[in-house]
Amino acid sequence: MRKIIRWGIIGCGKIAAKFANDLQLVEGAELYAVAARSLDAAQAFANTHKAEKAFGSYTDMLHDAAVDVIYIATPHSFHYEHTMLCLTYRKAVLCEKPFAINAIQANKMIHFARAQKVFLMEALWTKFLPHYQQVMRMVEAGKLGTLKSVLINFGFKPQPPISPRLYEPSLGGGTMLDIGIYNVFMALSLLGKPQHIQATMMPHATTRVDEQCAVLFTYANGAMAQLFSSFVSTLPTEAEIAGTNGSIRLTSRFYEPSATIQYYSYSIRETTSIDVPRESGFGYQYEARHVNECICNGLTESPVWSHAQTIELMETLDAIRKIAGIKYPDDVF
């Protein structure tokens, strides 16, 4: 009989609620425990999502030997601290993106996980979604020819009550780590590490985090990626991927499973909508299912979203922020 993987969740906010909902769709997974800064908040979350145990202390939950893996859903600035805490107790970890504030933290997290021989993965959920995988298959099959351009816009105007994490430097606020990370992830997935990066940002009037950020990647083969993120304007949030033989348009919310794929062939001058079957839920079950499989197989690193890929993403984000002048208290550059 296959082992039931018992999950714990640290942080009981909106994304944790979505993840808990989708965990019910994963065979062999059980939401066993949740922990928040207050016991009342944890208990309310546990009641809503049918978790067996609730804790008002992260450490108390980690002392429970029945917990197999922790999903960390706290703000960016706490990912390093909470991941290291979980690894100290030899708990497997799925840490929400961005994995850390910077690559220095990310490297320390990964090195410690390897020393502890414990599974650790960044929760970059888009990597596991069916529509993303379909796009990558089309690219690898040569449907677009040689890729030449990637154009991605991601923007929304936050509505009250506005979460402090969006604008507070100590919480890793600003567009780049909150939404720009999806743009950068897609560009790296499609074109690889850029030869050159240009970046500029417009700071928030009070907190000075990036309220808008424009990024340009250029490559030795002439390819380019234009990436724009904004908390000032609500944008279509689409991705345009073009090559020498055709193009793909990922419709609104390109990073979510609701996105559709529109393929245009230059030779037949026709647009085709590519149907991608998807399950119910928000889409977090795909990454959770993968983590379950990794743990059941005794792996300490994902073969799909590796530590090296996480580091490359974090190093690229660091480079963008350094060029654009986006700095947090935990940075050393």
C-alpha positions as a Markdown table, in Angstrom:
| # | Residue | x | y | z |
|---|---|---|---|---|
| 1 | Met | 0.0 | 0.0 | 0.0 |
| 2 | Arg | 1.3 | 3.4 | -0.9 |
| 3 | Lys | 2.3 | 5.7 | 2.0 |
| 4 | Ile | 0.0 | 8.6 | 2.8 |
| 5 | Ile | 2.1 | 11.8 | 2.9 |
| 6 | Arg | 1.0 | 14.0 | 5.7 |
| 7 | Trp | 1.3 | 17.7 | 4.9 |
| 8 | Gly | 1.8 | 20.6 | 7.3 |
| 9 | Ile | 1.3 | 24.3 | 6.3 |
| 10 | Ile | 3.1 | 27.3 | 7.7 |
| 11 | Gly | 1.1 | 30.5 | 7.1 |
| 12 | Cys | -2.6 | 30.5 | 6.8 |
| 13 | Gly | -3.3 | 33.2 | 4.2 |
| 14 | Lys | -5.0 | 33.2 | 0.8 |
| 15 | Ile | -2.4 | 31.1 | -1.1 |
| 16 | Ala | -2.3 | 28.6 | 1.7 |
| 17 | Ala | -6.1 | 28.3 | 1.5 |
| 18 | Lys | -5.9 | 27.6 | -2.3 |
| 19 | Phe | -3.1 | 25.0 | -1.8 |
| 20 | Ala | -5.1 | 23.3 | 1.0 |
| 21 | Asn | -8.1 | 23.1 | -1.3 |
| 22 | Asp | -6.2 | 21.5 | -4.1 |
| 23 | Leu | -4.4 | 19.1 | -1.8 |
| 24 | Gln | -7.7 | 17.3 | -1.5 |
| 25 | Leu | -7.3 | 16.4 | -5.2 |
| 26 | Val | -3.9 | 14.6 | -4.6 |
| 27 | Glu | -4.1 | 10.9 | -4.1 |
| 28 | Gly | -1.9 | 9.8 | -1.2 |
| 29 | Ala | -1.8 | 13.3 | 0.4 |
| 30 | Glu | -3.4 | 14.4 | 3.6 |
| 31 | Leu | -3.5 | 17.9 | 5.1 |
| 32 | Tyr | -2.5 | 16.8 | 8.6 |
| 33 | Ala | -1.5 | 20.1 | 10.4 |
| 34 | Val | -1.4 | 23.8 | 10.0 |
| 35 | Ala | 0.5 | 26.5 | 12.0 |
| 36 | Ala | 0.0 | 30.3 | 12.2 |
| 37 | Arg | 1.2 | 33.1 | 14.4 |
| 38 | Ser | -1.9 | 32.7 | 16.5 |
| 39 | Leu | -3.7 | 29.5 | 17.6 |
| 40 | Asp | -7.1 | 31.0 | 16.8 |
| 41 | Ala | -6.1 | 31.7 | 13.2 |
| 42 | Ala | -4.6 | 28.2 | 12.8 |
| 43 | Gln | -7.7 | 26.5 | 14.3 |
| 44 | Ala | -10.0 | 28.5 | 12.0 |
| 45 | Phe | -8.0 | 27.4 | 9.0 |
| 46 | Ala | -7.9 | 23.8 | 10.2 |
| 47 | Asn | -11.6 | 23.8 | 10.7 |
| 48 | Thr | -12.3 | 25.2 | 7.2 |
| 49 | His | -9.8 | 22.8 | 5.4 |
| 50 | Lys | -10.3 | 19.8 | 7.7 |
| 51 | Ala | -6.8 | 19.5 | 9.0 |
| 52 | Glu | -6.4 | 17.2 | 11.9 |
| 53 | Lys | -4.2 | 19.5 | 14.0 |
| 54 | Ala | -3.7 | 23.2 | 14.5 |
| 55 | Phe | -0.7 | 25.0 | 16.1 |
| 56 | Gly | -0.1 | 28.5 | 17.3 |
| 57 | Ser | 3.7 | 27.9 | 17.0 |
| 58 | Tyr | 5.6 | 26.7 | 14.0 |
| 59 | Thr | 8.1 | 24.9 | 16.2 |
| 60 | Asp | 5.3 | 23.0 | 18.0 |
| 61 | Met | 4.1 | 21.6 | 14.6 |
| 62 | Leu | 7.6 | 20.6 | 13.6 |
| 63 | His | 8.0 | 18.6 | 16.8 |
| 64 | Asp | 5.1 | 16.4 | 15.5 |
| 65 | Ala | 6.8 | 13.3 | 14.1 |
| 66 | Ala | 3.7 | 12.5 | 11.9 |
| 67 | Val | 4.4 | 15.6 | 9.7 |
| 68 | Asp | 6.2 | 14.5 | 6.5 |
| 69 | Val | 6.4 | 17.7 | 4.5 |
| 70 | Ile | 5.8 | 21.4 | 5.1 |
| 71 | Tyr | 4.3 | 23.9 | 2.6 |
| 72 | Ile | 5.7 | 27.3 | 3.5 |
| 73 | Ala | 3.2 | 30.1 | 2.5 |
| 74 | Thr | 4.5 | 33.0 | 4.5 |
| 75 | Pro | 5.7 | 36.3 | 2.9 |
| 76 | His | 8.9 | 36.3 | 0.9 |
| 77 | Ser | 11.1 | 37.7 | 3.6 |
| 78 | Phe | 10.3 | 34.8 | 6.0 |
| 79 | His | 11.0 | 32.0 | 3.5 |
| 80 | Tyr | 14.7 | 31.6 | 4.4 |
| 81 | Glu | 14.0 | 31.6 | 8.2 |
| 82 | His | 11.1 | 29.2 | 8.0 |
| 83 | Thr | 12.7 | 26.8 | 5.5 |
| 84 | Met | 15.9 | 26.6 | 7.6 |
| 85 | Leu | 13.7 | 26.0 | 10.7 |
| 86 | Cys | 11.9 | 23.1 | 9.0 |
| 87 | Leu | 15.1 | 21.6 | 7.6 |
| 88 | Thr | 16.5 | 21.7 | 11.2 |
| 89 | Tyr | 13.7 | 19.3 | 12.1 |
| 90 | Arg | 14.4 | 17.3 | 9.0 |
| 91 | Lys | 11.1 | 18.0 | 7.5 |
| 92 | Ala | 10.7 | 18.0 | 3.7 |
| 93 | Val | 9.8 | 21.5 | 2.4 |
| 94 | Leu | 7.9 | 23.0 | -0.5 |
| 95 | Cys | 8.6 | 26.7 | -0.2 |
| 96 | Glu | 6.4 | 29.2 | -2.0 |
| 97 | Lys | 8.0 | 31.4 | -4.7 |
| 98 | Pro | 10.1 | 33.5 | -4.6 |
| 99 | Phe | 12.2 | 30.9 | -2.9 |
| 100 | Ala | 14.1 | 33.5 | -0.9 |
| 101 | Ile | 14.9 | 37.2 | -1.0 |
| 102 | Asn | 18.2 | 36.7 | -2.9 |
| 103 | Ala | 20.5 | 34.0 | -4.2 |
| 104 | Ile | 22.7 | 34.0 | -1.1 |
| 105 | Gln | 19.8 | 32.9 | 1.0 |
| 106 | Ala | 18.7 | 30.4 | -1.6 |
| 107 | Asn | 22.2 | 28.8 | -1.7 |
| 108 | Lys | 22.3 | 28.4 | 2.0 |
| 109 | Met | 18.8 | 26.8 | 2.1 |
| 110 | Ile | 19.8 | 24.3 | -0.6 |
| 111 | His | 23.2 | 23.5 | 1.0 |
| 112 | Phe | 21.5 | 22.9 | 4.3 |
| 113 | Ala | 18.8 | 20.6 | 2.8 |
| 114 | Arg | 21.6 | 18.6 | 1.1 |
| 115 | Ala | 23.5 | 18.3 | 4.3 |
| 116 | Gln | 20.3 | 17.2 | 6.1 |
| 117 | Lys | 19.5 | 14.9 | 3.2 |
| 118 | Val | 16.0 | 16.3 | 3.1 |
| 119 | Phe | 13.7 | 17.1 | 0.2 |
| 120 | Leu | 13.5 | 20.8 | -0.7 |
| 121 | Met | 11.8 | 22.5 | -3.7 |
| 122 | Glu | 10.6 | 25.9 | -4.7 |
| 123 | Ala | 6.8 | 26.1 | -5.3 |
| 124 | Leu | 7.0 | 27.5 | -8.8 |
| 125 | Trp | 3.6 | 26.1 | -9.7 |
| 126 | Thr | 3.5 | 27.2 | -13.3 |
| 127 | Lys | 6.3 | 24.7 | -14.1 |
| 128 | Phe | 3.9 | 21.8 | -13.4 |
| 129 | Leu | 0.8 | 23.1 | -15.1 |
| 130 | Pro | -0.5 | 21.3 | -18.3 |
| 131 | His | -0.6 | 24.4 | -20.5 |
| 132 | Tyr | 3.0 | 25.3 | -19.7 |
| 133 | Gln | 4.1 | 21.8 | -20.4 |
| 134 | Gln | 2.2 | 21.9 | -23.7 |
| 135 | Val | 3.9 | 25.1 | -24.7 |
| 136 | Met | 7.3 | 23.7 | -24.0 |
| 137 | Arg | 6.5 | 20.6 | -26.0 |
| 138 | Met | 5.5 | 22.7 | -29.0 |
| 139 | Val | 8.7 | 24.8 | -28.7 |
| 140 | Glu | 10.9 | 21.7 | -28.4 |
| 141 | Ala | 9.1 | 20.1 | -31.4 |
| 142 | Gly | 10.1 | 23.1 | -33.5 |
| 143 | Lys | 6.6 | 24.4 | -34.0 |
| 144 | Leu | 7.9 | 28.0 | -33.7 |
| 145 | Gly | 11.2 | 27.5 | -35.3 |
| 146 | Thr | 14.1 | 29.4 | -33.7 |
| 147 | Leu | 12.7 | 31.5 | -30.9 |
| 148 | Lys | 13.4 | 35.2 | -31.4 |
| 149 | Ser | 11.2 | 37.1 | -29.0 |
| 150 | Val | 9.3 | 36.9 | -25.8 |
| 151 | Leu | 6.9 | 39.7 | -24.7 |
| 152 | Ile | 5.2 | 39.5 | -21.3 |
| 153 | Asn | 3.2 | 42.1 | -19.4 |
| 154 | Phe | 1.9 | 41.4 | -15.9 |
| 155 | Gly | 0.2 | 44.2 | -14.0 |
| 156 | Phe | -2.7 | 44.8 | -11.6 |
| 157 | Lys | -3.8 | 47.7 | -9.5 |
| 158 | Pro | -4.0 | 46.6 | -5.9 |
| 159 | Gln | -7.4 | 47.2 | -4.3 |
| 160 | Pro | -8.1 | 48.0 | -0.6 |
| 161 | Pro | -7.4 | 46.4 | 1.8 |
| 162 | Ile | -3.9 | 46.4 | 0.4 |
| 163 | Ser | -1.6 | 43.7 | 1.8 |
| 164 | Pro | 1.6 | 45.3 | 3.4 |
| 165 | Arg | 3.8 | 42.7 | 1.7 |
| 166 | Leu | 3.2 | 44.4 | -1.7 |
| 167 | Tyr | 4.9 | 47.6 | -0.7 |
| 168 | Glu | 7.0 | 47.0 | 2.4 |
| 169 | Pro | 10.8 | 46.6 | 1.7 |
| 170 | Ser | 11.3 | 44.4 | 4.8 |
| 171 | Leu | 8.7 | 42.0 | 3.4 |
| 172 | Gly | 10.3 | 41.9 | -0.1 |
| 173 | Gly | 7.7 | 44.2 | -1.6 |
| 174 | Gly | 7.5 | 45.5 | -5.1 |
| 175 | Thr | 6.5 | 44.0 | -8.4 |
| 176 | Met | 9.6 | 42.0 | -9.3 |
| 177 | Leu | 9.5 | 39.4 | -6.6 |
| 178 | Asp | 5.7 | 39.3 | -6.4 |
| 179 | Ile | 4.7 | 39.1 | -10.1 |
| 180 | Gly | 7.8 | 39.9 | -12.2 |
| 181 | Ile | 9.2 | 36.5 | -11.2 |
| 182 | Tyr | 6.7 | 34.8 | -13.5 |
| 183 | Asn | 7.9 | 36.9 | -16.4 |
| 184 | Val | 11.5 | 36.1 | -15.7 |
| 185 | Phe | 10.7 | 32.4 | -15.2 |
| 186 | Met | 9.0 | 32.2 | -18.6 |
| 187 | Ala | 11.8 | 34.0 | -20.4 |
| 188 | Leu | 14.4 | 31.7 | -18.8 |
| 189 | Ser | 12.4 | 28.6 | -19.6 |
| 190 | Leu | 12.1 | 29.6 | -23.3 |
| 191 | Leu | 15.3 | 31.4 | -24.1 |
| 192 | Gly | 17.7 | 30.5 | -21.2 |
| 193 | Lys | 20.1 | 32.7 | -19.4 |
| 194 | Pro | 20.4 | 36.1 | -21.1 |
| 195 | Gln | 23.7 | 37.4 | -22.4 |
| 196 | His | 22.8 | 41.0 | -21.3 |
| 197 | Ile | 20.2 | 42.5 | -19.0 |
| 198 | Gln | 18.8 | 46.0 | -19.0 |
| 199 | Ala | 16.3 | 47.0 | -16.3 |
| 200 | Thr | 14.7 | 50.2 | -14.9 |
| 201 | Met | 12.1 | 50.8 | -12.3 |
| 202 | Met | 9.8 | 53.4 | -11.0 |
| 203 | Pro | 9.8 | 53.5 | -7.2 |
| 204 | His | 6.7 | 53.8 | -4.9 |
| 205 | Ala | 6.4 | 57.3 | -3.6 |
| 206 | Thr | 6.7 | 56.3 | 0.0 |
| 207 | Thr | 8.4 | 52.9 | 0.4 |
| 208 | Arg | 10.6 | 53.1 | -2.7 |
| 209 | Val | 10.0 | 49.5 | -3.8 |
| 210 | Asp | 9.5 | 49.0 | -7.5 |
| 211 | Glu | 6.0 | 50.0 | -8.4 |
| 212 | Gln | 6.7 | 49.3 | -12.1 |
| 213 | Cys | 9.7 | 47.6 | -13.6 |
| 214 | Ala | 10.8 | 47.1 | -17.2 |
| 215 | Val | 13.3 | 44.5 | -18.1 |
| 216 | Leu | 15.1 | 43.6 | -21.4 |
| 217 | Phe | 17.0 | 40.4 | -22.0 |
| 218 | Thr | 19.2 | 40.1 | -25.1 |
| 219 | Tyr | 20.9 | 36.9 | -26.4 |
| 220 | Ala | 23.8 | 36.1 | -28.7 |
| 221 | Asn | 21.5 | 34.7 | -31.4 |
| 222 | Gly | 19.6 | 37.9 | -31.6 |
| 223 | Ala | 16.6 | 36.8 | -29.5 |
| 224 | Met | 15.1 | 39.3 | -27.0 |
| 225 | Ala | 12.7 | 39.2 | -24.1 |
| 226 | Gln | 10.7 | 42.3 | -23.0 |
| 227 | Leu | 9.3 | 41.9 | -19.5 |
| 228 | Phe | 7.1 | 44.5 | -17.7 |
| 229 | Ser | 5.5 | 44.3 | -14.3 |
| 230 | Ser | 3.2 | 46.9 | -12.7 |
| 231 | Phe | 1.2 | 47.7 | -9.6 |
| 232 | Val | 0.0 | 50.9 | -11.3 |
| 233 | Ser | -2.0 | 49.5 | -14.2 |
| 234 | Thr | -4.1 | 46.5 | -14.8 |
| 235 | Leu | -2.6 | 44.8 | -17.9 |
| 236 | Pro | -3.8 | 41.9 | -20.0 |
| 237 | Thr | -1.2 | 39.6 | -18.3 |
| 238 | Glu | -0.4 | 37.7 | -21.5 |
| 239 | Ala | 2.7 | 36.2 | -23.0 |
| 240 | Glu | 3.7 | 36.4 | -26.7 |
| 241 | Ile | 6.3 | 33.9 | -27.8 |
| 242 | Ala | 7.5 | 34.2 | -31.4 |
| 243 | Gly | 10.0 | 32.3 | -33.6 |
| 244 | Thr | 11.0 | 32.0 | -37.2 |
| 245 | Asn | 8.1 | 29.7 | -38.1 |
| 246 | Gly | 5.3 | 30.7 | -35.9 |
| 247 | Ser | 4.1 | 32.2 | -32.6 |
| 248 | Ile | 2.2 | 31.4 | -29.5 |
| 249 | Arg | -0.1 | 33.7 | -27.5 |
| 250 | Leu | -0.8 | 32.7 | -23.9 |
| 251 | Thr | -4.0 | 34.5 | -23.0 |
| 252 | Ser | -4.8 | 36.4 | -19.8 |
| 253 | Arg | -3.1 | 35.0 | -16.7 |
| 254 | Phe | -0.5 | 33.2 | -18.7 |
| 255 | Tyr | 1.0 | 31.7 | -15.6 |
| 256 | Glu | -2.3 | 30.1 | -14.4 |
| 257 | Pro | -4.1 | 26.9 | -15.7 |
| 258 | Ser | -6.9 | 29.1 | -17.0 |
| 259 | Ala | -4.7 | 30.4 | -19.8 |
| 260 | Thr | -5.4 | 29.3 | -23.4 |
| 261 | Ile | -2.8 | 28.6 | -26.1 |
| 262 | Gln | -3.3 | 30.3 | -29.5 |
| 263 | Tyr | -0.8 | 29.1 | -32.1 |
| 264 | Tyr | -0.2 | 31.0 | -35.3 |
| 265 | Ser | 1.7 | 29.3 | -38.2 |
| 266 | Tyr | 3.5 | 31.7 | -40.6 |
| 267 | Ser | 3.3 | 29.1 | -43.4 |
| 268 | Ile | -0.5 | 28.6 | -43.4 |
| 269 | Arg | -1.3 | 32.0 | -41.9 |
| 270 | Glu | -3.8 | 30.6 | -39.5 |
| 271 | Thr | -4.4 | 30.7 | -35.8 |
| 272 | Thr | -5.3 | 27.5 | -34.0 |
| 273 | Ser | -6.5 | 27.2 | -30.4 |
| 274 | Ile | -4.7 | 24.4 | -28.6 |
| 275 | Asp | -7.0 | 22.5 | -26.2 |
| 276 | Val | -5.2 | 21.4 | -23.0 |
| 277 | Pro | -7.3 | 19.2 | -20.6 |
| 278 | Arg | -7.1 | 20.5 | -17.0 |
| 279 | Glu | -8.5 | 19.3 | -13.7 |
| 280 | Ser | -10.7 | 21.2 | -11.3 |
| 281 | Gly | -9.2 | 23.3 | -8.6 |
| 282 | Phe | -6.8 | 26.2 | -8.6 |
| 283 | Gly | -3.9 | 24.3 | -10.1 |
| 284 | Tyr | -1.7 | 23.8 | -7.0 |
| 285 | Gln | -2.4 | 20.0 | -7.0 |
| 286 | Tyr | 0.1 | 19.4 | -9.9 |
| 287 | Glu | 3.1 | 20.6 | -7.9 |
| 288 | Ala | 1.8 | 18.9 | -4.7 |
| 289 | Arg | 1.4 | 15.6 | -6.6 |
| 290 | His | 5.0 | 15.9 | -7.9 |
| 291 | Val | 6.3 | 16.5 | -4.3 |
| 292 | Asn | 4.4 | 13.5 | -3.1 |
| 293 | Glu | 6.0 | 11.3 | -5.8 |
| 294 | Cys | 9.5 | 12.7 | -5.0 |
| 295 | Ile | 9.1 | 11.9 | -1.3 |
| 296 | Cys | 7.6 | 8.5 | -1.9 |
| 297 | Asn | 10.6 | 7.7 | -4.2 |
| 298 | Gly | 13.1 | 8.9 | -1.6 |
| 299 | Leu | 14.3 | 11.9 | -3.6 |
| 300 | Thr | 15.8 | 15.0 | -2.0 |
| 301 | Glu | 15.6 | 17.1 | -5.1 |
| 302 | Ser | 13.0 | 17.4 | -7.9 |
| 303 | Pro | 14.1 | 16.1 | -11.3 |
| 304 | Val | 11.6 | 18.6 | -12.9 |
| 305 | Trp | 12.4 | 21.8 | -11.0 |
| 306 | Ser | 15.9 | 21.4 | -9.7 |
| 307 | His | 17.9 | 23.4 | -7.2 |
| 308 | Ala | 20.1 | 24.6 | -10.1 |
| 309 | Gln | 17.1 | 26.1 | -11.8 |
| 310 | Thr | 16.0 | 27.8 | -8.7 |
| 311 | Ile | 19.4 | 29.3 | -8.2 |
| 312 | Glu | 19.5 | 30.5 | -11.8 |
| 313 | Leu | 16.1 | 32.2 | -11.4 |
| 314 | Met | 17.2 | 33.8 | -8.1 |
| 315 | Glu | 20.5 | 35.0 | -9.6 |
| 316 | Thr | 18.7 | 36.5 | -12.5 |
| 317 | Leu | 16.3 | 38.3 | -10.2 |
| 318 | Asp | 19.3 | 39.6 | -8.2 |
| 319 | Ala | 20.9 | 40.9 | -11.4 |
| 320 | Ile | 17.7 | 42.7 | -12.4 |
| 321 | Arg | 17.3 | 44.2 | -9.0 |
| 322 | Lys | 20.9 | 45.4 | -8.9 |
| 323 | Ile | 20.7 | 47.0 | -12.3 |
| 324 | Ala | 17.3 | 48.6 | -11.6 |
| 325 | Gly | 18.2 | 49.7 | -8.1 |
| 326 | Ile | 15.7 | 47.5 | -6.1 |
| 327 | Lys | 17.2 | 46.7 | -2.7 |
| 328 | Tyr | 16.0 | 45.0 | 0.4 |
| 329 | Pro | 17.3 | 45.0 | 4.0 |
| 330 | Asp | 18.6 | 41.5 | 3.6 |
| 331 | Asp | 20.6 | 42.3 | 0.4 |
| 332 | Val | 24.4 | 42.6 | 0.4 |
| 333 | Phe | 24.8 | 44.1 | -3.1 |
